[in-house]
Amino acid sequence: MAEVLRDFPQLTMVVNGKMESIMKRTALVANTSNMPVAAREASIYT
């Protein structure tokens, strides 16, 4: 999750001809309770 939070703000996309941060249109949800590391990595949805 830390890597996603570090990398996502740098990503941009064009919206109505204007460059916008992808974070303005992204919701991050992560459920990491009682999961092994590999499963935690796979449980990140955007």
N, C-alpha and C positions, 0 to 999 in steps of 0.2 A: 504494500500500500504506500509505503514511503516513496518508492521509486515512481509510482504513478503520480503522486502529489508533486514530486519534483519535476517530472517531465511534461505533464499535461499543460501547465500554464504557458509553456513555450510554444505549444502547437496553435496554429491559427487556421482559419478558413474564411472564405469569402461569403459574406451575407449581404445581399442587396448591393453588390459592387463595392463593399467596404470590408477591409480585413478586421476580423473579430477574434478574440481569444476563444478557443474551443471550450474553455471553462465556463463561459457565459451560457452554454447550452448543454452542459454535462452535469449529471447527478452521479456521484460515486456512492455505491453501497457495498459494504464488505461485512461478512459474517465470519469471524475467525475463531469463534468459541469451540474449544475441544477438537480442533482439526490439526492434522499433521501439516508441516510446512508446505508440501506440494499442493495439498488440497486448499490451503489458504490462498496460495497464488492463483489457483483456478477459480476461486469464489469471488473475484473482483469483476463486477459488471459495470458497464457504462451505458 
